[in-house]
Amino acid sequence: MRDGAEVTAIDRPASLRAAPRRGRKTFWLKQLHTWHWMSSAISLIGLLLFTITGFTLNHAAEIEAAPVITERNAQLPADLLPQIAPDDASDAKKPLPPAVAAWVGKEFGVKSGGDAEWSANEVYLALPRPGGDGWVAIDRASGAITSENTDRGWISYLNDLHKGRNSGAAWKWFIDIFAAACLVFAITGLVLLQLHAAKRRSTWPIVGFGLLIPVLIAVIFIH
């Protein structure tokens, strides 16, 4: 203070003027670290799954799988037969009648609530799922039922989860949330690299190298 005059920002020492900037930097550094570890925790198991299945998908032709096919025959109860009896309606896709769907689901141990293909002579219910496939066909006149179930093994199951194939709405939401968490993880990691790059001179050359490798492979070897 000069002769009782108030001290201005110019009169303050440089260390005091820099304090707010250091405070802001410290705050954002803590926030970035928090977002980084939280997003990594959320995406950790998903990253392991997608990393392993990325390898198995890349070597799918070399990993042999022996599908197990199971066929079954059954007869629709007589009291349910009128619900699927032939009529003059055109071919359509619609669910099985509730009572028929419940019986088929219990008899064959499948989820029978999806749309079936109705033709003049047959009702065909496709039963795709991760790691396998299946179907149930019902003769509309006689009620004779034929089913087939194909199990391609757990590696195929995990590969289909990687692709989101026939895995339902809940898994689709998981993939979206997982992708968002990975995006946060990557962006916060990039910003943290920027903040620490001054003390780590190899940071950007390594990042650039990580970008250059896939670009060169794509340009030179992929046609």
N, C-alpha and C positions, 0 to 999 in steps of 0.2 A: 504494500500500500504506500502511495506517495502522498505525504502531507494530508492524510485522511481520505484521499481519493480511492474509489472502488477499484479493485484489481480487475482488469479486462482479460479476455481470452488470450490477447497477444502477450500480456504480462506473465501468463502462467508458464511454468517450465514445460519443455517439450514432452517430458515424461508424463505430466498430468494431462496434456492435450491428447496424447496417444492412448491414455487409459480407456476411454470409451470405445475406441476402435478395437483394442485388445479384448475388451469385454464382449463386444459383438462377435468377434472372431471365435472366442472361446465358446460362446453360446451356440453358434452354428456348428462348430466342430463337435460339440457334445450331441447336438441334434442329429448330425449326420452319422455319428457313431451309433446312436440309438436306433435310427432307422435302418442302418446297415446290418446290425446284429439281429434286429427283430425280423427283417425280411429274410435274412439267411436262416434263421430258426424256422420260419414258416415254410421256406422252400427246400430245406435240407433233405427231408425224406423224398420229396418229389424229384429233386436233383439226382439222388442216388438211383431212384427207379428209372428215370429217363436216361441217365448215363448208361446204366447196365443194359436197358432195352435198346438204346441206340447202338450198342455193340452187337447185340444179338440180331437186330434187324439188318445191320451192315453185313453180317455173316450168316444170313438166314439160309442161304443155299448150302452152307457147310455144316449147319446144325441140323442133323436129321431128326425128323419127327414122324412117328408111326401113328397115324390117326386110329382111334378105336371107334368102330362103328357098331352101334347096337340097334337092332330092328325089333319091333314089337307089333303084335296084332291084338285087336280087342273088338268088342261088339258094343255099340251104343245101346243102353237100356231101351226097351220098347216104348216106355212112357215118354222118352225124350225124342224119339224118332219123328213125331209130327212137327217138331219145332224146326227141323231142317228138311222137311219133305220137299221134293221137286215142285217147282211152280213155273209160271210163265215169265217171271222177272228176268231182266237181262243180267249179264254178268256184272258183278259189283264187288267192291271191297267194303266189308263191314264186320263188326265184331260178331263172335258167336253169341247165341242167346245165353243169358246169364246162367241158366241151369245147365246147359250143355258145356259152357266154359268151365263151370265149377267141377263138373264130373271129369272132363278131360284133364284139368289141372291136377285133380286128386289122383286119377288113375295113372297118369304118366309123369307126375311130379314136375310139371312145367308151368310157366306163367302163360296162361291162355287168354289174357285179356286184350291182346292186340287185334288189329284188323286181320280178317281172313279173306281169302279170295273165293268168292262164290260163283260157281259155274253151274250149268244145267244139271250135271251129274255128281259134282263133288264140291266139298268145302275143303280148301287147302289152307292150313295155318302154318306160316313160316315162323321158325323159332331161332333166329340168329342170336349169338351171344359171343362175348370175348372168349377166344380160345376154342371155339367149337361152333357147331351148327346143328340144326334139327328141323323137323317138320312133322305135322300130323295131317293126314288126309282122311276125310270121312265120306263114305259113299252115301249120297243123299237118299237113295232108294232103300238100300239094305241096312244102313247103319254100320257097315263093316269099317273098321278103323285100322289104318296102317301108319306106323310112326318110325322115324329113323333119328338117331342121335349120334352125332360125330364129336368126339373129344380129341383135340389135337395136342393136349398137354399143357403144362404150366408155362412153358416158354412162349408158346403161341398165345396163351392167355395174357401174359405180361406185354407181349408185343402189340396185341390188340388194344390194351389199355394205353400204351404209348400213342397209338394212332387215334384213340377215341372211337374205335370201331364197335358198334353195337353195345355201347357201354352205358347208355341212358343219360338222362338230364343231370342227375347228381354229379356224375363223373365229368360231364361237360362243364359244370360250374366249377368243379375242383381245378380243372385244367386252366380255366380263365383266371381264377384266383392265384393259382401257382404261377402263371405267366406274369401277372401283375407284380407278385412278390419278387420274381426274378428280375423284372425290369427295375424295381426300386433298388434291389441289391446291386445291380450293375451300375445304375446311374450314381448312387451314393458312393459306390466304390471308385468310380471315375472322378468324382469331385474330391474324394479323399486323396486320390493319387495326385490331383492338381495341388492340393494344399501341402502335401509333403514332398512334391517333386523338387523343390529348391534344394533340399538336403539329400535327395537321392537322384543323382544325375542319370542313372540308368533307367529311370521310370519311363520316359517317353520313347526312347529307343526300343525298349521291350514291348511297350504297347503298339508301337508302329510295326514291329516285327510280327506281333500277333495278328495284325491286320493284313500285312503283306503276304503272309503264307497262304491263307485261303484265296486271296485275290490272284496270286500267281498260279496256284493250282487250277482255279476256275478258268483263267485266260489261256494257260498253256496246255492243260491236259483234258479239259472238258470241252467236247465238241458236239 
